[in-house]
């Protein structure tokens, strides 16, 4: 894999990952409501899900999504339902000004599953890779090392972009000290989470 190809791939991914979508909306909503300390399982699931879609695209297995349409449909709608439940909980979350009084955090497993449902419930991520990769590499001759280089580049780019969103959301959350501001943040987060669910549901 040439450096030029990896840079082109990284640049396109920065634009795609930095654009607000279901994943970013869910991530920002989570940090605004509960803070950044327990968000790692959610992030890691998003990155693993992206790696799975990238691997399918590199392997030329876009037909897998067609052959297992029902499976992806089930994953998609389970993800939609779970995100709507989170949105409902955020909307009705108790409003307190102290950090210790914030609603109890979800378990790492639940956060991981939420992140995975957001990513795997969006097959257009793979379509992005399917459309992009043939323009910069020869998919028919990708070696294991080439795949590893692409995957590593993807993880680095996503980590930088997603952690930037986490940082910005965490900074915004620090400004929300009053009960009124917390209520507004909770309901804004609920709207973002519901929006993420709606965006996933609307995608075929």
N, C-alpha and C positions, 0 to 999 in steps of 0.2 A: 504494500500500500504506500503510495507516494505521499509526501508531506502536503503537497498541493491538494490532493484529493481529500485528505483528512481535514485540511483547513476549510475547503469548500463545504464539506459535510458539516463541520462544526458551525460555520457561519449560518448555513440554512437552518440548522437545529436551534441556534440561539434565537433566530427570528420566530420560528414556530413555537418553541417552548416559552418564549417571553410574551407571546400574544395571549391575552386573557382568554381562557376557555374553561371547560368543566373541571379540569385538574387544578388549574390555578385558583379558580373560584372556590373549590372545596378546600384547598390548602389555606388560602387567606381567611376563609370563614373559620376554619379550625383554630388558627393562631389568634384571631381577634377575640374569639370566645373563650378559649382555654389557655392561651399562652403558647410559647414555643418549646417548653421543656420536654414535653412528651410527644412531639410531632415526628420524631425519627422513624418509628415503625410505619407511619403513614407515608413518609417520603421514600423509605426503602422499598415499600411495596410498589409505589409509582415507578421507581427506577427499574425494579425487577420486571414489572409489566411491560415497560418500554423495551427492555432488553429482549423479552420474549417476542414482541412484535418485530423488532429489528432482526432477530434470528430467523423468524419465519420468512421475512422479506429476503434476507441474504441467501437463504436456502432455496429460494424460488418456490416456496410453498404457499403462495397466496391462495391456491385452490383449497387449502385446508379450511379457510374461513367459509368457503362455499359448501364443502362437504359436511362440515359440522355447524351449519347455520343454527340449528336448534340449540346446541350447547352454548354458543355465543349469545343467542337470544335470551336464554335463561340467565346467564351471567349478567347480561345487560340489565334485565328487568329486576333482578335481585339487587343489583347496585342502585338502580333508581329508587326502589322501595327503601333501601337502607339510608340513602341520602335524604329522602323525604322525612324519615323518622328522625334523623339527626337535625334536620331543619326545624321540625316541630319542637324538639327538645330545646334547641337554641332559642326559639321564639318565646318559649315559656320558662326559660332559665331564671332562677331567682336573681334579683338585682342587689348586689352588695358591693360596697366599696373596698373592702379588705381583700387582699390576695388569698388569705387563708379561707375565706368564705365562698370562694368560687365553686361552681358545681364540681362534683367528683369527676375525675378524668376517666376516660374509657380505658379498658385494658389494652396492652400492646397488641394482643391478637385481634381485637375488634378494630383497632386503628389500622393494622396491617390489612385486614380484609376490606376495610373501607377504601384504602388506597388502591388495592388490587382491583376492586370492583369499578372504581373510577377509570382506571387505565384499560383493563381488559374489556370493559363495557363500551369502549370507544375504538372500534376496528379501523376508523379513519387514520389512526396513528400508523397502522401498518401500511395503509394506502399512501401515506406521506413518504414512508421509506421506499415503498415499491416504485413510486414516481421519481424519487430523488436519486436513489442509488444507481440505476442504470446510466444516469447522465454523468457519473463521476468514476464508476468502476465497472469492470467486466464481471457481472454476477456469475457467469458460467465458470469463471476461473478463480473464484475467491478461495484462498487457503484458510486454514484454521487461524494462522497468524493474522491474516487480513481481517477476519471476523473479530478476533480479539482486539485488534487496533481500533476498529470501528466501535466496538462495545465500550472500550475504555474511553474513547473520545466522547461517546454519548453520555456516559456516567459523569465525566468531568464537566461537560457542558450543562447537563441537567442539574448537577449539584450546585454549580455557580448560579444558575438562573433561579432555581427553586429556593435556595438559601437566601438569595437576594429578596425574593418575595416574602420569605419568613421574616427577614430583618426589618423590612418596611412595615409589615403587618404588626410586628412586635413593637416597633417604635410608635405606631399609631395607637396601639393598645395602651401604652404607657400614659398617653394623654387622657385616657378615659377613666377618670377617677370618681366622678360624681355618679350617683345612682341613675340620673337621667341619661348621662353619657353612656353608662354601661347598658342601660335598656336599649338605647339606640344602636349600640354596637352589636348586642345580641340579636336584635331584629334585622339589622343589616346583614349580619352573618347568616341568619336564617334565610334571608332572601337570596344571598349568594349560593348557599347550599341547595336551596330549592331550584335556583336557576341552573346549577350544575346538573341536577337530576333531570330538569326539563330539556337541557341541551343534549344529554345522553339519550333520553327517550325519543327525541325528535330525529336523531340520526339513524339512518338505516345501515 
